[in-house]
Amino acid sequence: MSKFKDYMIESRKPKALNELFIKLGELSNSKKGKERDIAIARLAMIAELDAVNLYEQMIQYVTDADLKTILQDIANEEKVHSSEFEYILSDLDPQWEEFEDEGEEEAEEKTK
C-alpha cells in the first residue's frame, strides 16, 4: 500500500472523506489530461453532494435554531458548488448534456 493510502487510512478523517482522498490519489496516477479533469470534476461533485447530505442530516439532531440556520445555509452553498461542477462537466464531457437530457426525459415519463 502507498504511503498516501496508509496516511489516509490512519488519519482521523471520516471514512467517507478518506475514500475520496484515496480515490483522488488513484485518479492522479491513473488518468491524464482531460480524462483526469473530468474524473476530478465528478469526484468534486460527489464530495459536494456528500456534504449536503451530511449537513442536512446534522440539522435533524440539532436543537439550537441558529445552528440549524447555519447548517442549512452551508448545505445550500454546497448545492451551488455541486451545480458549478455539473456546469463545468457539461463543457468537459461531450456526452454529459446528451445523457442529462435523456435522464430528464426518462424522469418525466416515469413521473407522469
N, C-alpha and C positions, 0 to 999 in steps of 0.2 A: 504494500500500500504506500502511496506517496506521502511525503511529509505534510503536504497540504491537507489531504484527507485525514491523516492522523490528527492534525491540529483541530480540524472541524469536528471530528467525532468527539474529541476530548474537551472541546470548548463548552462554555455554559450557555450557548445559544440554544433556543428551542429546536427540537428535532427537525421541524419543517424548514426552518431557516438554514440549518446545517445542510439539508438536502439541496436547497437552492444554491448554496455556495459550492457544494460538491459538483452539482450539475454545471455551474459556471466554469469551474476548473476543467471539467471534461470537455465542454464546448471550446474553450480556448485552445485546447490541444488537438481536437479532432476536426474542427472546421476552419475554413479560411475565408477571408474576404466577405463578400455579400452574403454567402450562406451562413457565416458566423454572425453577421449583423442581424439577419432575420431570426436566427435562433435566440440571440440575446434579447431582441425586442420581444419575442414571445415569452421568454423567461421573465423579463421585467414585467410584462403584463400579468403573468401568473402571480408574481410577488405582490403586485398591487391588489389583485383580487383576493389573495390570501389575507392581506392587511385589512381590507374591507370586512371580510368575514370575521376576523379576529376582533376588530373594534366593535362591530355590531353585536357579537356575542358578549363582549365585556359589558355593553350597555344593559343587557338583561340582568346582570348581577349587581350593578351599581345602584346605590340608593341616593347619592348626592346629585341634585338636579344640575348643578354647574358642571360636574364631571361628566354627566350624561351628555350635556350640550357640547362639551369639548370633544368627547369621543365621537359623537355624531358628525361634528364639523370635520374632524380629521378623516373619518370614514368617507365622507362626501368628497374631500380632497383626493383621496386615493382613487375614487371612481373617476375623477377628472384625469388623474395620471394614467389610469388604465385606458381611458379613451384616447389620450395622447399617443400611447403605444399602438393602439389599434389604427390610428390615423397614419402613423409612420409605416406600419406594416402594409397598409394599402399602397404605399409608394414603393416599398422594398420588395414585396412579394407580389409578382404579377398575377397570381391566381387568387389572392386574398379577396378582392372585390367580387370576383366571379362566384366564389363559394359563399361569401357573405350574402349576396343576392339570392343564391339558391337556398340558403338557410332561412332567409326571411320568407321566401315563397312557401317553403315546406311548413314553417311555423304557422303562417296564415292559413294554409289548407287544414292543418290539424286543429286549429283553434276556432274554426267556423262552426 
